[in-house]
Amino acid sequence: MSPVQTAVVPVVAAVIYRADGRFLLAQRPDGKVYAGYWEFPGGKIEPGERAPEALARELHEELGIDVERAYPWITRRYTYAHATVDLHFYRVVGFAGEPHGRERQALVWQDSERPDASPMLPANGPVLAALRLPSIYAITNAAEAGCERALADIESTLERGLKLIQVREPSFDAQTLSAFLSNVLLRAHARGARVLVNADIALAERFGADGVHLKSAQLREACARPDFALVGASCHNEAELDFAARLGVDFVVLGPVAPTLSHPGAAALGFHKLAQMIRGYPLPVYALGGMRAEDVERAYACGAQGIAMQRGAWLPYAQSRP
C-alpha cells in the first residue's frame, strides 16, 4: 500500500525518565492503528497549541502525570501508510504523579542499553539508538597532557561513568597514535564505554574501534556513511548539519559554542544560536567549544544531547552527571 499523501501531522513524543535512568514505553491499545506496538507516550499537537503545551496535556490525559521539567530533543519525520508525522521528542526528567495507563494501554520501564519491548513502532528505531548516547562526549588531549597522564585521567573518568570517547591526536605519529588508541580501547571496553577514532577510518577498522568521527571536510565529501556501528561528525553551520542528516550519521558536534583554546580565532555561536540551528533537527547534537560540566543543563535547554569537551572532560567533576 502506498503512503497516503496528506499534510504532515505534528506530534509530541516523550522520553520519560525515572530516577534510575530507565525510560517509559506505552503499548497502543486495541482499536488504534498499530495496536499492540510499543511507542513513546505523546500525541498530536492541536491547532494553535505550542509543543510544550501539547506535551503537558497529552501526558496528563494519557498517564495522569504533570510535567515539571522537560527538554526539547530531536525531531524525526516518518511516513506510515496512513500518515506522515513529525515527531517532536522531549526528554522529561521531572514529573509529578505515578504514570498509569488512562487509556487502557500497558506501560513498561526500559533500560536504554537493553530495551526489549517488542514490537516497536517503526519510527522509533533510530530513537532507541540515540538513547544510548550519554550527555558528555570526551575528546582526548594526550599531546598536551602526555600519554601517561592522559591514560590515567581516562581511567579515573571511566570509573566515574564516562561512556563515550573520541581519540583525537592529530600531532601523533602513526606508532604513537596506534599505541595510545590500543590503550584507550582496552580501558574503555573494560568499563563498557565506546571509543571513536577521529578521521582515520582505516585505523578505526584495524583496531576494532566502536566507530569513527568525521571531520567537517570529510563530511562534505562523503558519498556514503562509513560502515561502523557508531558515526559522529563535526559541524559548524547549517549546510554541514544538513550534510550530516542526509548521510545518516548517529550524532553531530556543533561549535564552537563558546570561545575555546583549541580554536582561539573562531567566532563563537553562543547558546541562543545553537538552539536556533538545531530546532527541529533529526540527529542528537553535542555542543562543542569552551564547554564545562556545568553547561550540560544549558545545552539540554537548547535541545542538545549534551556537551563535548576536550580539556574539561578530564577534570574531577566532569562526570558528576550521567
Secondary structure as GFF3:
##gff-version 3
##sequence-region A 1 322
A	DSSP	beta_strand	9	16	.	.	.	ID=ss1
A	DSSP	beta_strand	23	27	.	.	.	ID=ss2
A	DSSP	beta_strand	38	39	.	.	.	ID=ss3
A	DSSP	beta_strand	42	44	.	.	.	ID=ss4
A	DSSP	alpha_helix	51	63	.	.	.	ID=ss5
A	DSSP	beta_strand	66	79	.	.	.	ID=ss6
A	DSSP	beta_strand	84	96	.	.	.	ID=ss7
A	DSSP	beta_strand	107	110	.	.	.	ID=ss8
A	DSSP	three_ten_helix	122	124	.	.	.	ID=ss9
A	DSSP	alpha_helix	125	130	.	.	.	ID=ss10
A	DSSP	beta_strand	136	139	.	.	.	ID=ss11
A	DSSP	alpha_helix	142	145	.	.	.	ID=ss12
A	DSSP	alpha_helix	147	159	.	.	.	ID=ss13
A	DSSP	beta_strand	164	167	.	.	.	ID=ss14
A	DSSP	alpha_helix	174	190	.	.	.	ID=ss15
A	DSSP	beta_strand	194	198	.	.	.	ID=ss16
A	DSSP	alpha_helix	201	207	.	.	.	ID=ss17
A	DSSP	beta_strand	211	214	.	.	.	ID=ss18
A	DSSP	alpha_helix	216	221	.	.	.	ID=ss19
A	DSSP	beta_strand	230	235	.	.	.	ID=ss20
A	DSSP	alpha_helix	238	247	.	.	.	ID=ss21
A	DSSP	beta_strand	251	254	.	.	.	ID=ss22
A	DSSP	alpha_helix	271	278	.	.	.	ID=ss23
A	DSSP	beta_strand	285	288	.	.	.	ID=ss24
A	DSSP	three_ten_helix	293	295	.	.	.	ID=ss25
A	DSSP	alpha_helix	296	302	.	.	.	ID=ss26
A	DSSP	beta_strand	306	309	.	.	.	ID=ss27
A	DSSP	three_ten_helix	312	314	.	.	.	ID=ss28
###
